[in-house]
Amino acid sequence: MAKRTQIGLEVEAALKEALAHRRGEIALPMREVAPISKERVREIRKAVSTNLDDFERRFCLPRRTVEAWEQGRNLNHAALVLMTVIDREPEAVERALTKMRALT
């Protein structure tokens, strides 16, 4: 029999845990992510910027992308995450983008 590796043991334990959860034997922590609405995208954008051009400049998001989100198109998980961070910490996004621009 081959030596069992640490990663193999971890995968085996994770699979056993997943099966126990599926059978209802244990509860695992879960987080539900509610989809973002087109109205919420517009609210966030208006709260942090004077207009679409300003929003595009500050957050490096193409105007057409933001317009699509505000019309309910392409509202995927990435849009939700980014708009949530912009809503809560717009300066953090700007700082990160400033550092990114400096590296390129």
Buried (B, 14 or more C-beta within 10 A) or exposed (E): EEEEEEEEEEEEEEEEEEEEEEEEEEEEEEEEEEEBEBEBBBBBBEEBBEEBEEBBEBBEBEEEBBBBBBEEEEBEEEBBEBBBBBBEEBEEBBEEEEEEEEEE
